[in-house]
């Protein structure tokens, strides 16, 4: 059946430039001599930022119905719980 | 900058949309991707725990892995994601030539990524870095023995302790590489169908669903590249 609802296309080239710049910053700061804690924090932030750009614009989550968004978001807290519990196990 | 290709007055109730508001194949792909999130979370979680538990003996990835080459490969995968989404945008505008062109570019991008990963494996194994760690007597083993490969905390590592690094590295990148390979196969199939005129301005579900998988593989690599290569 043909899909017949409003299909939005953001500026993909702008997103691509953003991803390329963020990747260059990521690689650059590794050789910049930052303290380990700050480096991990910065790399995590950059990785999450890039992942969000891909999910929101390339996978069109920004434009999808809210019901689909809820389905997609369900595994994320489960994933966090999984990692958090294993981390606690290590901390003992 | 967003613009509409086709407009329906009530998108939620458009034909074939179901209760969630998207067509069945797309919903199925998203549910599959949710299961993939849990799969890769298990791998990444295990990696984090194993690494935190052996910080002193874990080699700094920069001392073993080729970061510039992998950064280039990451860029290529990101480019292939862009070409995929451009293919999708083309078909929603009825641009058959654009669809074919961008799908071919995506196939080449994916194949390039897998090829570079295969080269990386070949190169690392020749240097003596295998899933079991550093091979005794190899170049990397010697460098580690002489204290030239630093650990994550700054001190020199023991060569024999690189086995965890090796097994987690090959497991995570290997599973991701397998996913990319599956994606390339699917992409070739979609491309062949596109060249046979199998997609239209309103019949583009195959392109979008395979595209979702492709972008997910790209997203996972963004996380893996950061955690495995840069931390």
Contacts between the chains, C-beta under 8 A, distances in Angstrom:
chain1	res1	chain2	res2	distance
A	1	B	15	5.6
A	1	B	16	3.3
A	1	B	23	7.1
A	2	B	15	7.6
A	2	B	16	7.5
A	2	B	202	3.5
A	2	B	203	5.9
A	3	B	6	7.8
A	3	B	14	6.9
A	3	B	16	6.8
A	3	B	17	7.7
A	3	B	23	5.9
A	3	B	202	6.6
A	3	B	204	7.7
A	3	B	205	7.1
A	4	B	6	5.7
A	4	B	8	4.6
A	4	B	14	5.1
A	4	B	15	6.6
A	4	B	202	6.7
A	5	B	6	7.3
A	5	B	7	7.6
A	5	B	8	4.2
A	5	B	11	3.5
A	5	B	14	4.4
A	5	B	17	7.3
A	6	B	4	4.7
A	6	B	6	7.2
A	6	B	7	5.2
A	6	B	8	6.6
A	6	B	11	5.7
A	7	B	4	6.1
A	7	B	5	4.5
A	7	B	6	6.0
A	7	B	92	5.1
A	8	B	2	4.1
A	8	B	3	7.1
A	8	B	4	6.3
A	9	B	2	6.3
A	9	B	3	6.5
A	9	B	5	7.3
A	9	B	89	4.8
A	9	B	92	7.3
A	10	B	1	6.3
A	10	B	2	5.4
A	11	B	1	4.6
A	12	B	82	5.7
A	12	B	85	5.2
A	12	B	86	6.2
A	12	B	89	7.0
A	13	B	82	7.4
A	14	B	1	7.9
A	15	B	82	7.5
A	16	B	78	6.8
A	16	B	79	7.2
A	16	B	82	4.3
A	19	B	78	4.9
A	20	B	75	6.3
A	20	B	78	6.7
A	23	B	71	6.5
A	23	B	74	5.8
A	23	B	75	6.0
A	23	B	78	6.9
A	26	B	71	8.0
A	26	B	226	6.6
A	26	B	230	6.2
A	27	B	67	6.5
A	27	B	68	7.5
A	27	B	71	4.6
A	27	B	230	7.2
A	30	B	62	6.8
A	30	B	67	6.9
A	30	B	230	5.1
A	36	B	152	7.9
A	39	B	231	8.0
A	40	B	231	6.3
A	43	B	226	5.1
A	43	B	230	5.5
A	43	B	231	6.6
A	44	B	226	7.3
A	46	B	226	7.2
A	47	B	222	5.8
A	47	B	223	5.6
A	47	B	226	4.0
A	47	B	227	7.7
A	50	B	222	4.7
A	51	B	219	5.1
A	51	B	222	5.3
A	51	B	223	6.2
A	54	B	81	6.6
A	54	B	215	5.6
A	54	B	218	5.8
A	54	B	219	4.6
A	54	B	222	6.8
A	55	B	215	7.7
A	55	B	219	6.2
A	57	B	85	7.9
A	58	B	81	5.5
A	58	B	82	7.6
A	58	B	84	7.6
A	58	B	85	5.0
A	58	B	211	8.0
A	58	B	215	4.4
A	58	B	218	7.5
A	59	B	212	5.8
A	59	B	215	4.8
A	59	B	216	7.2
A	59	B	219	7.7
A	63	B	2	7.7
A	64	B	21	7.6
A	64	B	22	6.7
A	65	B	11	7.6
A	65	B	12	6.5
A	65	B	20	6.5
A	65	B	21	3.2
A	65	B	22	6.5
A	67	B	19	7.2
A	67	B	20	4.6
A	67	B	21	5.6
A	68	B	20	5.4
A	68	B	21	6.3
A	68	B	22	5.4
A	68	B	27	7.1
A	68	B	30	6.4
A	71	B	20	6.9
A	71	B	27	7.7
A	71	B	30	6.3
A	71	B	31	7.0
A	71	B	34	7.1
A	72	B	30	5.8
A	72	B	33	7.7
A	72	B	34	6.6
A	74	B	34	6.6
A	75	B	34	4.6
A	75	B	35	7.8
A	75	B	37	4.5
A	75	B	38	5.5
A	75	B	41	7.8
A	76	B	37	7.2
A	78	B	38	6.7
A	79	B	37	6.1
A	79	B	38	6.4
A	79	B	41	3.9
A	79	B	45	8.0
A	82	B	38	7.6
A	82	B	41	5.7
A	82	B	42	6.9
A	82	B	45	5.6
A	83	B	41	6.8
A	83	B	44	7.6
A	83	B	45	4.4
A	83	B	48	6.8
A	86	B	45	5.3
A	86	B	46	7.6
A	86	B	48	7.9
A	86	B	49	5.2
A	87	B	48	7.5
A	87	B	49	6.8
A	87	B	52	7.8
A	89	B	49	7.6
A	90	B	49	5.2
A	90	B	52	6.1
A	90	B	53	5.9
